[in-house]
């Protein structure tokens, strides 16, 4: 019996990875983050903030190996 396995080309970029931030001449931004709607009740916002502050909820970004390679070549 033989098995064929797939090696994914998608990589997870975490917040402490230097490639998590992107920048141009004047702007530095993260590749991923959270956007909470203004209509979100304050109680939920407070729960989410506590989760973020305690490290229970963290932003991650996903990139293909090809994107990582090209961002490394262009010093992004």
Backbone bond lengths (Angstrom), bond angles and torsions (degrees), N, CA, C in turn:
res aa  C-N    CA-C-N  psi(-1)  N-CA   C-N-CA  omega(-1)  CA-C   N-CA-C  phi
1 X - - - 1.444 - - 1.526 108.28 -
2 X 1.314 116.43 137.40 1.463 120.71 177.63 1.519 109.80 -122.27
3 X 1.299 114.49 149.95 1.460 121.40 177.68 1.511 108.81 -121.66
4 X 1.278 115.43 138.89 1.456 120.38 175.08 1.522 107.06 -107.88
5 X 1.312 116.21 125.29 1.464 119.70 -179.61 1.522 109.73 -108.34
6 X 1.303 114.26 153.48 1.465 121.15 179.12 1.517 108.54 -110.39
7 X 1.328 117.59 127.38 1.453 121.73 175.47 1.523 107.31 -99.77
8 X 1.304 115.97 111.38 1.458 121.07 -176.93 1.530 111.12 -64.77
9 X 1.310 115.75 143.94 1.463 122.55 176.44 1.526 111.30 -95.03
10 X 1.319 116.83 2.55 1.467 121.63 -178.71 1.514 109.16 -92.42
11 X 1.327 115.76 130.77 1.459 121.77 -179.34 1.523 109.70 -119.30
12 X 1.312 115.53 145.23 1.459 122.00 178.13 1.516 108.70 -92.51
13 X 1.329 116.12 128.70 1.456 122.02 177.69 1.523 106.48 -108.91
14 X 1.326 116.28 118.66 1.464 120.56 -178.30 1.520 110.72 -95.63
15 X 1.304 114.94 166.96 1.458 122.96 -172.39 1.531 113.25 -58.78
16 X 1.332 118.71 -31.09 1.462 120.87 -178.54 1.527 113.09 -87.53
17 X 1.331 117.87 -0.82 1.461 122.26 177.33 1.531 108.77 -79.37
18 X 1.326 118.55 133.77 1.478 119.80 179.93 1.525 113.80 -59.83
19 X 1.327 117.47 -23.52 1.473 120.75 179.43 1.522 112.37 -81.00
20 X 1.331 117.38 -2.04 1.465 120.63 179.79 1.521 110.84 -69.23
21 X 1.323 116.97 -26.57 1.467 120.83 178.26 1.521 110.08 -99.15
22 X 1.323 115.23 143.91 1.461 121.60 173.33 1.520 107.30 -119.44
23 X 1.307 116.00 151.61 1.461 118.14 -179.11 1.510 111.25 -149.18
24 X 1.329 113.59 151.70 1.451 120.63 168.72 1.523 105.41 -119.68
25 X 1.276 118.91 -157.60 1.460 121.19 -173.27 1.528 112.37 -58.76
26 X 1.330 118.06 -46.02 1.463 121.12 -173.00 1.529 114.75 -117.65
27 X 1.305 118.24 -7.07 1.448 120.84 -172.36 1.524 110.81 -123.52
28 X 1.332 115.76 135.78 1.458 122.08 171.14 1.527 106.81 -119.37
29 X 1.324 116.27 129.64 1.467 120.97 -179.24 1.520 108.97 -137.87
30 X 1.311 115.64 156.59 1.455 120.00 174.79 1.519 109.71 -87.16
31 X 1.307 116.58 152.69 1.463 121.11 179.71 1.521 112.24 -73.09
32 X 1.325 116.91 -22.11 1.462 120.92 -178.63 1.519 108.76 -146.64
33 X 1.297 116.10 159.21 1.452 120.10 178.99 1.514 110.03 -174.61
34 X 1.303 115.22 -164.42 1.458 121.89 -179.50 1.520 108.63 -120.53
35 X 1.312 116.20 139.75 1.450 121.41 173.02 1.518 107.40 -126.57
36 X 1.310 116.03 115.70 1.467 121.27 -178.06 1.521 107.99 -104.68
37 X 1.313 116.04 126.25 1.457 122.12 -178.11 1.527 111.24 -62.43
38 X 1.331 115.98 147.72 1.466 120.95 175.63 1.524 111.84 -63.35
39 X 1.326 116.77 -23.23 1.462 119.53 179.83 1.530 113.10 -83.73
40 X 1.325 117.11 -1.23 1.467 120.70 177.36 1.527 108.67 -68.89
41 X 1.327 118.15 129.06 1.471 120.25 179.68 1.532 111.68 -59.43
42 X 1.311 116.43 143.52 1.462 122.34 -176.29 1.526 111.96 -56.56
43 X 1.334 117.74 -34.88 1.463 120.66 179.84 1.532 111.19 -61.79
44 X 1.335 116.83 -40.06 1.457 121.28 178.85 1.528 110.35 -70.50
45 X 1.321 116.38 -40.09 1.462 119.75 176.91 1.520 110.66 -59.09
46 X 1.326 116.41 -40.57 1.460 120.51 -179.87 1.534 111.13 -65.93
47 X 1.335 116.97 -38.72 1.467 120.78 177.48 1.530 109.66 -64.96
48 X 1.333 116.51 -45.90 1.464 120.14 178.66 1.525 111.28 -61.50
49 X 1.332 117.06 -41.45 1.460 120.61 179.00 1.522 110.94 -62.42
50 X 1.322 117.29 -40.82 1.462 120.98 177.46 1.532 110.72 -63.08
51 X 1.326 116.61 -41.61 1.464 120.54 178.39 1.522 111.35 -62.69
52 X 1.330 117.22 -42.49 1.460 121.43 178.23 1.520 110.14 -65.66
53 X 1.326 116.92 -46.96 1.467 121.35 -178.55 1.525 112.22 -60.61
54 X 1.334 117.48 -35.10 1.460 121.69 -178.87 1.528 113.28 -88.17
55 X 1.327 116.87 -1.32 1.459 120.26 178.66 1.514 114.39 78.32
56 X 1.318 117.31 14.46 1.457 120.78 178.50 1.525 111.38 -81.57
57 X 1.297 117.09 -22.35 1.457 123.88 179.41 1.518 106.70 -127.63
58 X 1.344 116.59 117.43 1.463 121.14 -175.60 1.523 109.93 -130.23
59 X 1.320 116.94 142.75 1.463 118.60 175.71 1.528 110.69 -76.69
60 X 1.312 116.37 141.77 1.461 122.74 172.71 1.525 107.22 -135.39
61 X 1.317 115.74 154.53 1.458 121.37 176.03 1.520 107.90 -123.21
62 X 1.306 116.67 155.08 1.454 121.79 178.36 1.517 108.67 -121.44
63 X 1.318 115.07 133.19 1.459 121.32 178.40 1.520 108.24 -137.66
64 X 1.326 115.70 152.78 1.460 118.82 173.49 1.527 108.32 -80.19
65 X 1.318 115.49 159.77 1.466 119.15 177.61 1.526 110.57 -58.88
66 X 1.323 116.87 -34.62 1.474 121.22 179.06 1.535 110.65 -62.67
67 X 1.350 116.81 -45.07 1.454 120.35 177.97 1.541 111.25 -62.84
68 X 1.333 116.02 -40.54 1.464 119.71 177.69 1.517 111.46 -62.35
69 X 1.320 115.67 -42.53 1.462 120.68 178.87 1.523 110.67 -60.47
70 X 1.331 117.14 -49.32 1.454 120.09 -177.39 1.534 112.26 -69.56
71 X 1.327 117.11 -34.15 1.470 117.76 177.11 1.519 110.13 -68.38
72 X 1.327 117.51 -33.47 1.464 120.47 176.02 1.515 112.15 -68.42
73 X 1.313 117.07 -37.29 1.466 120.73 179.65 1.524 111.82 -69.74
74 X 1.342 116.21 -30.44 1.465 118.83 -177.74 1.537 112.21 -95.66
75 X 1.347 116.69 8.69 1.460 122.81 179.68 1.516 113.09 63.07
76 X 1.326 119.66 28.86 1.475 123.34 175.25 1.507 108.96 -82.31
